[in-house]
Amino acid sequence: MPPRQPRIDLLVLGDCNPDLILAAEDVEPRFGQAERLVEKAELTIGGSGSIVACGAARLGLRTALAGIVGDDLFGRFMLQALADRGVETEAVVVDSSARTGITVILERHGDRAMLTFPGTIGSLTAGAVSYQLLQSTRHVHVSSFFLQTGLAPALPELFALARRAGASTSIDPNWDPAERWDGGLLALLPHTDVFLPNGEEAMRITQRGDPCSAARALAEYGPLVAVKLGSDGAVAARPGGDSTRVAPVGGVDPVDAIGAGDSFDAGVLAGLLSGEGVEQAVSLGCACGALSTQAAGGTAGQPTLSEALAAREALA
């Protein structure tokens, strides 16, 4: 049998919708038909999956996205913006009967609130992901687990299929709007190679009081766990092992933290797929996350591989 030769490094199954960022010193709306002015309004690539895909492509990975958009302005914007960043979109379905989702981000003083219209985010199902597509990739990543209601129930079988096809797997759960923090996630972890929550998500999923303890508890389900801690770096844990703290990248003056966790994911996966060790790969993720904050939106500040490696080397 000839050796497997995937044409894609990373297949992302994820949300494909724009972000509308509204920024001001005081951005809280007032009801009663009161009009308020903001300092900035920008339509950017949004959706955790799309931002991960763009970050990975920027790092040099051959990257494809599978998702669903509507045949509308937001859907066309996303398809063009992803293509412009080198992400393959042939597996993105355009559904003329549906509407593309959107997230409105109200941003002030380094904090933000988000209002999301899900639209097509929850419409992707396992039926849209063929075995041939799984065979064509080295790694399958799922973002926004709690929002992907059409996909989540079939993910254990889909991940098992991906592994049989020779691909590794990962998940970024993102926030659970219902705040139940399971929905089949824990049952999926034994089929997962890499789990990428942030600190708050990890603690809520495990009901542990600190990220290191949460990382170790999650790793006992089977995956490598890399927990994002923002300006405090990250913590990594393997099954049966201790957790390891990874230092943050310093000297970065953040402009906008939107999508930093997704850029972290892209860096970790790029490192692992290139054969790096866990601590090196997580450190690359920290570099990618930090550098991504130097421009507004989730993708404008994403680094090239050489830029990320240079930032990581500055820590050595």
PyMOL commands that set and color helices and strands:
alter all, ss='L'
color gray80, all
select helices_A, chain A and resi 48-58+73-84+121-123+126-128+131-135+152-164+185-191+199-206+211-219+230-232+260-273+278-292+305-313
alter helices_A, ss='H'
color red, helices_A
select strands_A, chain A and resi 8-13+17-23+40-46+63-70+92-95+102-108+111-117+137-142+168-171+194-195+224-228+234-237+243-246
alter strands_A, ss='S'
color yellow, strands_A
deselect
rebuild
show_as cartoon
